[in-house]
Amino acid sequence: MIDNQLFNFGSFFPAWFLDLLTHQYFGNRLWQYLITAFLGAIVFFSLLILKQMVIKKLDRLVKRTSSGLDDVLLKTLGKMHWYVYLLIAAILVLPILDVDEQITKNIDLLALIIITIEIISFLQRVINYFIARQKLLNTDTQSSGEAIKLAGRIAQSVLWFFGGLLIISNLGIDVTSLLAGVGVSGIIVAFALQNVLSDLFSSLSIHFDKPFKVGDFIAFGDYLGTVEKIGVKSVRIRSLSGEELIIPNQDITNERIKNYRSLHRRRVQLSFGVAYGTSNNQLKKIPPAVAKIIDDIELTDFSRTHFSSFDSHAYTFEVVYFVNSSDYRTHMDIKQQILLGIKSYLEKEKIDIPFPTQTIKLEK
């Protein structure tokens, strides 16, 4: 029908031009290709114009919100490649032509590859957004930065791996044998890198669970010290004696850890003894005297003092008080002050402080 209409315009166009338009190339006439290209161009440029209009509209809405995720979505829309819109236009206008089924399949495969890449790129931007957000929320940038980056790289590698499998599967390649081979290789690598991987995942556990952070004073096993660095494979701790302890992450996460960071009030219990021979009247005066010594010291709350037991060489008193500070030096200064105060009181009252003795009786 359209061919007949073209011949009706023969008076306007030369015969060779009409023959050119109606000549078939690969199953379609030239005028069909031209119309398809024209409509495709209209769709393509319309999509680009629509994209700019949507971006401008969304940009005004995004500026009114405090969330950063919508900024990521807007940036993703703005960075979408031009060939995505060209592909959409081609898919929409291609039914006009009589196209071989294989060409249609190839275009569908190309569309799948491009869409997969764009989706993974979008998810990568979302992951990078959350990584940057975690860094801002976490004050321990030196130690946690490595763990955050590592977690992001693992997540992105997993995305590309499954995206690649999807593309390979649609290319007609059997991924079952490939996955089996990867599984066997993965098991071999996992056994070879068992300790490294354990330390790696322990590092992620330390970061996300946060049992301690850089600057915390911790105790685990027989060790005490201040955390200086949390690495991918090990934790570095400065001990009280000054040396640096390098502990594998796996070892430290398997231990019970005492973290003194949140210790705002320390309970202290101490004992002291007085010599046998001390009178009952002197023993009764000791608890209130100790209570006064502790009450007069700043940052302390007295709890109790009791004559607790008869030991092998002394009458033993038990003292309990609280120190309203997490600083270990402050705790030891207060303890020293209390002990000196008790010693001064006992000397003033002429109450002897015993030391362990042993009496041996010899019988004939």
Secondary structure as a PSIPRED ss2 file (coil, helix, strand):
# PSIPRED VFORMAT (PSIPRED V4.0)

   1 M C   1.000  0.000  0.000
   2 I H   0.000  1.000  0.000
   3 D H   0.000  1.000  0.000
   4 N H   0.000  1.000  0.000
   5 Q H   0.000  1.000  0.000
   6 L H   0.000  1.000  0.000
   7 F H   0.000  1.000  0.000
   8 N H   0.000  1.000  0.000
   9 F H   0.000  1.000  0.000
  10 G H   0.000  1.000  0.000
  11 S H   0.000  1.000  0.000
  12 F C   1.000  0.000  0.000
  13 F C   1.000  0.000  0.000
  14 P C   1.000  0.000  0.000
  15 A H   0.000  1.000  0.000
  16 W H   0.000  1.000  0.000
  17 F H   0.000  1.000  0.000
  18 L H   0.000  1.000  0.000
  19 D H   0.000  1.000  0.000
  20 L H   0.000  1.000  0.000
  21 L H   0.000  1.000  0.000
  22 T H   0.000  1.000  0.000
  23 H C   1.000  0.000  0.000
  24 Q E   0.000  0.000  1.000
  25 Y E   0.000  0.000  1.000
  26 F C   1.000  0.000  0.000
  27 G C   1.000  0.000  0.000
  28 N E   0.000  0.000  1.000
  29 R E   0.000  0.000  1.000
  30 L H   0.000  1.000  0.000
  31 W H   0.000  1.000  0.000
  32 Q H   0.000  1.000  0.000
  33 Y H   0.000  1.000  0.000
  34 L H   0.000  1.000  0.000
  35 I H   0.000  1.000  0.000
  36 T H   0.000  1.000  0.000
  37 A H   0.000  1.000  0.000
  38 F H   0.000  1.000  0.000
  39 L H   0.000  1.000  0.000
  40 G H   0.000  1.000  0.000
  41 A H   0.000  1.000  0.000
  42 I H   0.000  1.000  0.000
  43 V H   0.000  1.000  0.000
  44 F H   0.000  1.000  0.000
  45 F H   0.000  1.000  0.000
  46 S H   0.000  1.000  0.000
  47 L H   0.000  1.000  0.000
  48 L H   0.000  1.000  0.000
  49 I H   0.000  1.000  0.000
  50 L H   0.000  1.000  0.000
  51 K H   0.000  1.000  0.000
  52 Q H   0.000  1.000  0.000
  53 M H   0.000  1.000  0.000
  54 V H   0.000  1.000  0.000
  55 I H   0.000  1.000  0.000
  56 K H   0.000  1.000  0.000
  57 K H   0.000  1.000  0.000
  58 L H   0.000  1.000  0.000
  59 D H   0.000  1.000  0.000
  60 R H   0.000  1.000  0.000
  61 L H   0.000  1.000  0.000
  62 V H   0.000  1.000  0.000
  63 K C   1.000  0.000  0.000
  64 R C   1.000  0.000  0.000
  65 T C   1.000  0.000  0.000
  66 S C   1.000  0.000  0.000
  67 S C   1.000  0.000  0.000
  68 G C   1.000  0.000  0.000
  69 L H   0.000  1.000  0.000
  70 D H   0.000  1.000  0.000
  71 D H   0.000  1.000  0.000
  72 V H   0.000  1.000  0.000
  73 L H   0.000  1.000  0.000
  74 L H   0.000  1.000  0.000
  75 K H   0.000  1.000  0.000
  76 T H   0.000  1.000  0.000
  77 L H   0.000  1.000  0.000
  78 G H   0.000  1.000  0.000
  79 K C   1.000  0.000  0.000
  80 M C   1.000  0.000  0.000
  81 H C   1.000  0.000  0.000
  82 W H   0.000  1.000  0.000
  83 Y H   0.000  1.000  0.000
  84 V H   0.000  1.000  0.000
  85 Y H   0.000  1.000  0.000
  86 L H   0.000  1.000  0.000
  87 L H   0.000  1.000  0.000
  88 I H   0.000  1.000  0.000
  89 A H   0.000  1.000  0.000
  90 A H   0.000  1.000  0.000
  91 I H   0.000  1.000  0.000
  92 L H   0.000  1.000  0.000
  93 V H   0.000  1.000  0.000
  94 L H   0.000  1.000  0.000
  95 P H   0.000  1.000  0.000
  96 I H   0.000  1.000  0.000
  97 L C   1.000  0.000  0.000
  98 D C   1.000  0.000  0.000
  99 V C   1.000  0.000  0.000
 100 D C   1.000  0.000  0.000
 101 E H   0.000  1.000  0.000
 102 Q H   0.000  1.000  0.000
 103 I H   0.000  1.000  0.000
 104 T H   0.000  1.000  0.000
 105 K H   0.000  1.000  0.000
 106 N H   0.000  1.000  0.000
 107 I H   0.000  1.000  0.000
 108 D H   0.000  1.000  0.000
 109 L H   0.000  1.000  0.000
 110 L H   0.000  1.000  0.000
 111 A H   0.000  1.000  0.000
 112 L H   0.000  1.000  0.000
 113 I H   0.000  1.000  0.000
 114 I H   0.000  1.000  0.000
 115 I H   0.000  1.000  0.000
 116 T H   0.000  1.000  0.000
 117 I H   0.000  1.000  0.000
 118 E H   0.000  1.000  0.000
 119 I H   0.000  1.000  0.000
 120 I H   0.000  1.000  0.000
 121 S H   0.000  1.000  0.000
 122 F H   0.000  1.000  0.000
 123 L H   0.000  1.000  0.000
 124 Q H   0.000  1.000  0.000
 125 R H   0.000  1.000  0.000
 126 V H   0.000  1.000  0.000
 127 I H   0.000  1.000  0.000
 128 N H   0.000  1.000  0.000
 129 Y H   0.000  1.000  0.000
 130 F H   0.000  1.000  0.000
 131 I H   0.000  1.000  0.000
 132 A H   0.000  1.000  0.000
 133 R H   0.000  1.000  0.000
 134 Q H   0.000  1.000  0.000
 135 K H   0.000  1.000  0.000
 136 L H   0.000  1.000  0.000
 137 L H   0.000  1.000  0.000
 138 N C   1.000  0.000  0.000
 139 T C   1.000  0.000  0.000
 140 D C   1.000  0.000  0.000
 141 T H   0.000  1.000  0.000
 142 Q H   0.000  1.000  0.000
 143 S H   0.000  1.000  0.000
 144 S H   0.000  1.000  0.000
 145 G H   0.000  1.000  0.000
 146 E H   0.000  1.000  0.000
 147 A H   0.000  1.000  0.000
 148 I H   0.000  1.000  0.000
 149 K H   0.000  1.000  0.000
 150 L H   0.000  1.000  0.000
 151 A H   0.000  1.000  0.000
 152 G H   0.000  1.000  0.000
 153 R H   0.000  1.000  0.000
 154 I H   0.000  1.000  0.000
 155 A H   0.000  1.000  0.000
 156 Q H   0.000  1.000  0.000
 157 S H   0.000  1.000  0.000
 158 V H   0.000  1.000  0.000
 159 L H   0.000  1.000  0.000
 160 W H   0.000  1.000  0.000
 161 F H   0.000  1.000  0.000
 162 F H   0.000  1.000  0.000
 163 G H   0.000  1.000  0.000
 164 G H   0.000  1.000  0.000
 165 L H   0.000  1.000  0.000
 166 L H   0.000  1.000  0.000
 167 I H   0.000  1.000  0.000
 168 I H   0.000  1.000  0.000
 169 S H   0.000  1.000  0.000
 170 N H   0.000  1.000  0.000
 171 L C   1.000  0.000  0.000
 172 G C   1.000  0.000  0.000
 173 I C   1.000  0.000  0.000
 174 D C   1.000  0.000  0.000
 175 V H   0.000  1.000  0.000
 176 T H   0.000  1.000  0.000
 177 S H   0.000  1.000  0.000
 178 L H   0.000  1.000  0.000
 179 L H   0.000  1.000  0.000
 180 A H   0.000  1.000  0.000
 181 G H   0.000  1.000  0.000
 182 V H   0.000  1.000  0.000
 183 G H   0.000  1.000  0.000
 184 V H   0.000  1.000  0.000
 185 S H   0.000  1.000  0.000
 186 G H   0.000  1.000  0.000
 187 I H   0.000  1.000  0.000
 188 I H   0.000  1.000  0.000
 189 V H   0.000  1.000  0.000
 190 A H   0.000  1.000  0.000
 191 F H   0.000  1.000  0.000
 192 A H   0.000  1.000  0.000
 193 L C   1.000  0.000  0.000
 194 Q H   0.000  1.000  0.000
 195 N H   0.000  1.000  0.000
 196 V H   0.000  1.000  0.000
 197 L H   0.000  1.000  0.000
 198 S H   0.000  1.000  0.000
 199 D H   0.000  1.000  0.000
 200 L H   0.000  1.000  0.000
 201 F H   0.000  1.000  0.000
 202 S H   0.000  1.000  0.000
 203 S H   0.000  1.000  0.000
 204 L H   0.000  1.000  0.000
 205 S H   0.000  1.000  0.000
 206 I H   0.000  1.000  0.000
 207 H H   0.000  1.000  0.000
 208 F H   0.000  1.000  0.000
 209 D H   0.000  1.000  0.000
 210 K C   1.000  0.000  0.000
 211 P C   1.000  0.000  0.000
 212 F C   1.000  0.000  0.000
 213 K C   1.000  0.000  0.000
 214 V C   1.000  0.000  0.000
 215 G C   1.000  0.000  0.000
 216 D C   1.000  0.000  0.000
 217 F E   0.000  0.000  1.000
 218 I E   0.000  0.000  1.000
 219 A E   0.000  0.000  1.000
 220 F E   0.000  0.000  1.000
 221 G C   1.000  0.000  0.000
 222 D C   1.000  0.000  0.000
 223 Y E   0.000  0.000  1.000
 224 L E   0.000  0.000  1.000
 225 G E   0.000  0.000  1.000
 226 T E   0.000  0.000  1.000
 227 V E   0.000  0.000  1.000
 228 E E   0.000  0.000  1.000
 229 K E   0.000  0.000  1.000
 230 I E   0.000  0.000  1.000
 231 G C   1.000  0.000  0.000
 232 V C   1.000  0.000  0.000
 233 K C   1.000  0.000  0.000
 234 S E   0.000  0.000  1.000
 235 V E   0.000  0.000  1.000
 236 R E   0.000  0.000  1.000
 237 I E   0.000  0.000  1.000
 238 R E   0.000  0.000  1.000
 239 S E   0.000  0.000  1.000
 240 L C   1.000  0.000  0.000
 241 S C   1.000  0.000  0.000
 242 G C   1.000  0.000  0.000
 243 E C   1.000  0.000  0.000
 244 E E   0.000  0.000  1.000
 245 L E   0.000  0.000  1.000
 246 I E   0.000  0.000  1.000
 247 I E   0.000  0.000  1.000
 248 P E   0.000  0.000  1.000
 249 N H   0.000  1.000  0.000
 250 Q H   0.000  1.000  0.000
 251 D H   0.000  1.000  0.000
 252 I H   0.000  1.000  0.000
 253 T H   0.000  1.000  0.000
 254 N C   1.000  0.000  0.000
 255 E C   1.000  0.000  0.000
 256 R C   1.000  0.000  0.000
 257 I E   0.000  0.000  1.000
 258 K E   0.000  0.000  1.000
 259 N E   0.000  0.000  1.000
 260 Y C   1.000  0.000  0.000
 261 R C   1.000  0.000  0.000
 262 S C   1.000  0.000  0.000
 263 L C   1.000  0.000  0.000
 264 H C   1.000  0.000  0.000
 265 R C   1.000  0.000  0.000
 266 R E   0.000  0.000  1.000
 267 R E   0.000  0.000  1.000
 268 V E   0.000  0.000  1.000
 269 Q E   0.000  0.000  1.000
 270 L E   0.000  0.000  1.000
 271 S E   0.000  0.000  1.000
 272 F E   0.000  0.000  1.000
 273 G E   0.000  0.000  1.000
 274 V E   0.000  0.000  1.000
 275 A E   0.000  0.000  1.000
 276 Y C   1.000  0.000  0.000
 277 G C   1.000  0.000  0.000
 278 T C   1.000  0.000  0.000
 279 S C   1.000  0.000  0.000
 280 N H   0.000  1.000  0.000
 281 N H   0.000  1.000  0.000
 282 Q H   0.000  1.000  0.000
 283 L H   0.000  1.000  0.000
 284 K H   0.000  1.000  0.000
 285 K H   0.000  1.000  0.000
 286 I H   0.000  1.000  0.000
 287 P H   0.000  1.000  0.000
 288 P H   0.000  1.000  0.000
 289 A H   0.000  1.000  0.000
 290 V H   0.000  1.000  0.000
 291 A H   0.000  1.000  0.000
 292 K H   0.000  1.000  0.000
 293 I H   0.000  1.000  0.000
 294 I H   0.000  1.000  0.000
 295 D H   0.000  1.000  0.000
 296 D C   1.000  0.000  0.000
 297 I C   1.000  0.000  0.000
 298 E C   1.000  0.000  0.000
 299 L C   1.000  0.000  0.000
 300 T E   0.000  0.000  1.000
 301 D E   0.000  0.000  1.000
 302 F E   0.000  0.000  1.000
 303 S E   0.000  0.000  1.000
 304 R E   0.000  0.000  1.000
 305 T E   0.000  0.000  1.000
 306 H E   0.000  0.000  1.000
 307 F E   0.000  0.000  1.000
 308 S E   0.000  0.000  1.000
 309 S E   0.000  0.000  1.000
 310 F E   0.000  0.000  1.000
 311 D C   1.000  0.000  0.000
 312 S C   1.000  0.000  0.000
 313 H C   1.000  0.000  0.000
 314 A E   0.000  0.000  1.000
 315 Y E   0.000  0.000  1.000
 316 T E   0.000  0.000  1.000
 317 F E   0.000  0.000  1.000
 318 E E   0.000  0.000  1.000
 319 V E   0.000  0.000  1.000
 320 V E   0.000  0.000  1.000
 321 Y E   0.000  0.000  1.000
 322 F E   0.000  0.000  1.000
 323 V E   0.000  0.000  1.000
 324 N C   1.000  0.000  0.000
 325 S C   1.000  0.000  0.000
 326 S C   1.000  0.000  0.000
 327 D C   1.000  0.000  0.000
 328 Y H   0.000  1.000  0.000
 329 R H   0.000  1.000  0.000
 330 T H   0.000  1.000  0.000
 331 H H   0.000  1.000  0.000
 332 M H   0.000  1.000  0.000
 333 D H   0.000  1.000  0.000
 334 I H   0.000  1.000  0.000
 335 K H   0.000  1.000  0.000
 336 Q H   0.000  1.000  0.000
 337 Q H   0.000  1.000  0.000
 338 I H   0.000  1.000  0.000
 339 L H   0.000  1.000  0.000
 340 L H   0.000  1.000  0.000
 341 G H   0.000  1.000  0.000
 342 I H   0.000  1.000  0.000
 343 K H   0.000  1.000  0.000
 344 S H   0.000  1.000  0.000
 345 Y H   0.000  1.000  0.000
 346 L H   0.000  1.000  0.000
 347 E H   0.000  1.000  0.000
 348 K H   0.000  1.000  0.000
 349 E C   1.000  0.000  0.000
 350 K C   1.000  0.000  0.000
 351 I C   1.000  0.000  0.000
 352 D C   1.000  0.000  0.000
 353 I C   1.000  0.000  0.000
 354 P C   1.000  0.000  0.000
 355 F C   1.000  0.000  0.000
 356 P C   1.000  0.000  0.000
 357 T C   1.000  0.000  0.000
 358 Q C   1.000  0.000  0.000
 359 T C   1.000  0.000  0.000
 360 I C   1.000  0.000  0.000
 361 K C   1.000  0.000  0.000
 362 L C   1.000  0.000  0.000
 363 E C   1.000  0.000  0.000
 364 K C   1.000  0.000  0.000
